[in-house]
Amino acid sequence: MALTIGTAPFGQQPAGSFNFEHPRKGVLYIEDSPRRVRGRLGGETVVDSTRVKLLHESNHLPVWYFPEEDVRAELLRPSEKRTRCPWKGEASYWSIAAGGREVEDAVWSYREPVEGAAAIAGMLAFHFHALDEWLEEEDPVVGHPRDPYHRIDVHDTSRHVRVSVGGELVADSTRARVLFEAGLPPRWYFPAEDVRMDLLERSESQTTCAYKGYASYWSLGDEDDVVWTYEDPLHDALPVMGRLAFFNERVDLEVDGELQERPRTPWSR
């Protein structure tokens, strides 16, 4: 999630409203980032910069743009690929070869961007997963570049929280923790002792969150991957380490006896 995704201000379904009409597509916000960013492929550093620009675009995750001088040009090979964005212009591409690895069409640039995108003219951007490793300062970045406006708050709560699936009670607690995350509905994290673990079946699925880390999943009856946990979370999610959360979108969630409306998100069914 980010400033431009989900229920965030410039996302697909903003949770609030503006006092002016703004377009749902083509909004660009470009800012300087104060963070040192490095990317590596095959053990070799491909890019190392303290002059990064961060591009926010409607319905897209943030993207880093780097000055050409901060990218190792000798590792790049021009590609024939071209794409056109109505909000940014025509993009040229390069492939990368480093550390015995090669990734096709991994880097792009808008040499002559359209009006409104001049701040990224000639700068280079990377498909995030084209490289093996990304660092902000000395800390790994997973999933995608982090949005500095994205926030996570975790609170202990004494509210009585219950989860049912198909009419069967599967979680019941007065010691849950609620995680509020920008652009997402509240998530209620239960201690394992308050969840019917005997009803859950471990899944092979794993997802990556740039702000919380790697999630493991369980299925429950006909609901695949409806429960998750962060066993080794990133810093912001340490308070929910080892706890279990349910997709509000696919279960019956009660808080202090009140049945909650199921939110509509990409995880809805």
C-alpha positions in Angstrom: 0.0 0.0 0.0 1.0 3.6 -0.5 -0.2 7.2 -0.9 -1.6 6.2 -4.3 -3.1 2.7 -3.6 -6.2 1.3 -2.0 -8.1 3.8 0.2 -5.2 6.2 0.4 -5.9 9.8 -0.8 -4.9 9.1 -4.4 -5.9 5.4 -4.5 -8.7 3.6 -6.3 -11.2 4.1 -3.4 -10.2 7.0 -1.2 -11.5 6.7 2.3 -12.1 10.4 2.5 -13.0 13.2 0.2 -11.4 16.4 -1.2 -12.9 19.8 -1.5 -11.9 19.8 -5.2 -12.3 17.5 -8.2 -9.1 15.5 -8.9 -8.5 12.9 -11.6 -8.4 9.3 -10.6 -5.6 8.6 -13.2 -2.4 10.3 -14.1 -1.7 12.1 -10.8 2.1 12.3 -10.4 3.9 13.5 -7.3 7.7 13.5 -7.5 9.9 14.3 -4.6 13.6 14.1 -3.5 14.3 11.2 -1.1 16.9 11.8 1.7 17.8 8.1 1.9 20.8 6.4 0.4 19.5 3.6 -1.9 21.6 0.7 -3.3 20.7 -2.2 -5.6 22.7 -5.4 -6.2 22.5 -8.2 -8.8 24.7 -11.3 -8.5 26.5 -9.8 -5.6 27.5 -6.7 -7.6 26.3 -3.2 -6.8 24.5 -1.9 -9.8 23.2 1.4 -8.4 24.3 3.5 -5.4 22.7 6.9 -4.9 22.0 9.6 -2.3 20.2 11.7 -5.0 17.1 9.6 -5.5 13.7 10.9 -6.7 10.6 9.0 -5.6 7.7 9.0 -8.0 4.2 8.5 -6.7 1.6 7.8 -9.4 -2.1 7.1 -9.2 -2.9 3.4 -8.7 0.8 2.4 -8.7 3.4 1.7 -6.1 6.2 4.2 -5.6 9.2 4.0 -7.9 12.8 5.2 -7.4 14.5 7.2 -10.1 18.3 7.5 -10.1 20.7 9.9 -11.8 22.6 8.2 -14.6 25.9 9.0 -12.9 24.8 6.8 -9.9 24.2 3.7 -12.1 27.0 1.5 -13.4 26.6 2.2 -17.2 29.0 -0.6 -18.1 26.5 -3.2 -16.8 23.7 -1.9 -19.0 22.9 -3.0 -22.6 20.4 -1.0 -24.7 17.2 -2.8 -25.5 14.8 -2.4 -28.4 11.8 -2.3 -26.0 9.8 1.0 -25.9 6.7 1.8 -24.0 4.5 4.9 -23.8 2.7 6.4 -20.8 0.3 9.2 -21.4 1.4 10.9 -18.1 5.2 10.5 -18.5 6.0 10.0 -22.2 8.0 7.4 -24.1 10.3 5.1 -22.2 13.6 3.5 -23.5 14.9 0.3 -21.9 18.1 -1.4 -21.0 19.0 -4.9 -19.8 21.5 -5.6 -17.0 24.4 -8.1 -16.8 26.2 -8.4 -13.5 27.6 -11.1 -11.3 27.1 -13.7 -14.0 23.4 -12.9 -14.2 21.5 -11.1 -16.9 18.0 -9.5 -16.7 16.2 -8.3 -19.8 14.5 -4.9 -20.0 15.1 -4.3 -16.3 15.8 -0.5 -16.5 14.0 2.3 -18.2 14.2 6.1 -18.6 12.1 8.9 -20.0 14.6 10.9 -22.0 12.1 13.6 -23.1 9.1 13.3 -20.7 5.9 15.1 -21.3 5.0 18.3 -19.4 4.6 17.6 -15.7 7.2 14.8 -15.5 10.3 16.9 -16.3 11.7 16.1 -12.8 12.6 12.6 -13.9 14.0 13.5 -17.4 17.0 11.3 -18.1 16.9 9.5 -14.8 16.9 5.7 -14.6 14.4 3.4 -12.9 14.5 -0.3 -12.2 11.9 -3.1 -12.0 12.2 -3.8 -8.3 12.4 -7.5 -8.6 15.0 -7.5 -11.4 17.7 -7.1 -8.7 18.5 -9.5 -6.0 18.8 -7.0 -3.1 17.8 -3.4 -2.3 19.0 -1.4 0.7 17.9 1.9 2.2 20.9 3.0 4.2 22.0 -0.5 5.6 18.5 -2.0 5.9 17.0 -4.4 3.3 13.9 -3.2 1.4 11.5 -6.0 0.5 8.5 -6.0 -1.9 8.8 -2.5 -3.3 10.2 0.9 -2.5 8.6 2.2 0.7 6.2 5.2 0.7 7.4 7.7 3.4 3.7 8.6 3.9 2.7 5.1 4.7 2.1 4.4 8.4 1.5 1.4 10.6 0.1 1.7 14.2 -0.4 -1.3 16.4 -2.5 -1.0 19.6 -3.5 -3.4 22.4 -7.3 -3.5 22.7 -9.6 -4.9 25.3 -12.5 -5.0 22.9 -14.2 -8.4 22.5 -13.3 -9.6 19.0 -14.8 -12.8 17.5 -14.4 -14.4 14.0 -16.7 -16.9 12.5 -16.5 -18.8 9.2 -19.6 -20.5 7.9 -21.3 -20.0 11.2 -18.5 -21.7 13.2 -16.6 -19.6 15.8 -12.9 -19.8 15.0 -11.4 -17.0 17.1 -12.6 -15.3 20.3 -10.5 -12.8 22.3 -10.3 -9.8 24.5 -6.6 -9.5 24.1 -6.2 -9.0 20.4 -4.0 -6.3 18.9 -5.4 -4.1 16.2 -3.1 -2.9 13.3 -4.1 0.3 11.6 -2.3 0.6 8.2 -2.6 3.4 5.7 -4.9 2.5 2.8 -6.2 -0.8 4.5 -9.0 -1.8 6.8 -8.1 -2.4 10.5 -6.6 -5.9 11.0 -7.2 -7.8 14.3 -4.3 -10.0 15.4 -5.1 -12.8 17.8 -2.8 -14.8 20.1 -2.7 -18.4 18.8 -4.3 -19.6 22.1 -7.5 -17.7 21.2 -7.8 -19.3 17.7 -9.1 -22.7 16.8 -5.8 -23.9 15.4 -7.2 -27.4 14.9 -9.5 -26.0 12.2 -6.6 -24.4 10.2 -4.5 -26.1 7.5 -1.1 -24.7 6.8 -0.6 -23.3 3.3 2.5 -23.1 1.1 1.6 -19.5 0.2 3.8 -16.6 1.2 3.4 -12.8 0.5 5.7 -9.9 1.0 4.8 -6.5 2.5 7.4 -3.7 2.3 6.3 -2.5 5.8 5.6 -5.7 7.7 7.8 -8.4 6.0 7.0 -12.0 4.9 3.6 -13.5 5.7 2.8 -17.2 6.0 -0.8 -18.5 5.6 -3.4 -21.0 6.7 -6.6 -22.1 4.9 -9.9 -22.7 6.7 -12.5 -24.9 5.1 -13.3 -23.5 1.7 -11.5 -20.3 2.4 -7.9 -20.6 1.0 -5.2 -18.5 2.6 -7.7 -16.6 4.8 -5.4 -16.5 7.9 -1.9 -15.2 8.1 1.0 -14.4 10.5 4.3 -12.6 10.5 6.8 -15.0 12.2 9.8 -12.7 11.7 8.4 -9.3 10.9 10.0 -6.0 10.1 10.4 -3.4 12.8 7.0 -1.7 12.4 5.2 -5.0 12.8 7.1 -6.5 15.7 4.1 -6.1 18.1 2.1 -8.6 16.0 4.9 -11.2 15.6 3.5 -14.7 15.8 -0.1 -13.5 16.1 -2.8 -14.5 13.6 -5.1 -12.2 11.5 -8.1 -13.0 9.3 -9.1 -11.3 6.1 -12.1 -9.1 7.3 -13.3 -9.3 3.7 -14.0 -13.1 3.9 -15.1 -13.8 7.4 -17.8 -12.7 9.9 -16.0 -10.3 12.3 -17.7 -9.1 15.5 -16.3 -6.3 17.7 -18.0 -5.9 21.0 -21.0 -7.8 19.7 -21.4 -5.7 16.6 -21.1 -7.5 13.2 -18.7 -5.5 11.0 -19.4 -4.8 7.4 -17.0 -6.6 5.1 -14.7 -4.1 3.4 -14.1 -4.1 -0.3 -10.5 -4.6 -1.2 -8.4 -6.6 -3.7 -8.8 -9.5 -1.3 -12.6 -9.5 -1.3 -14.6 -12.4 -2.8 
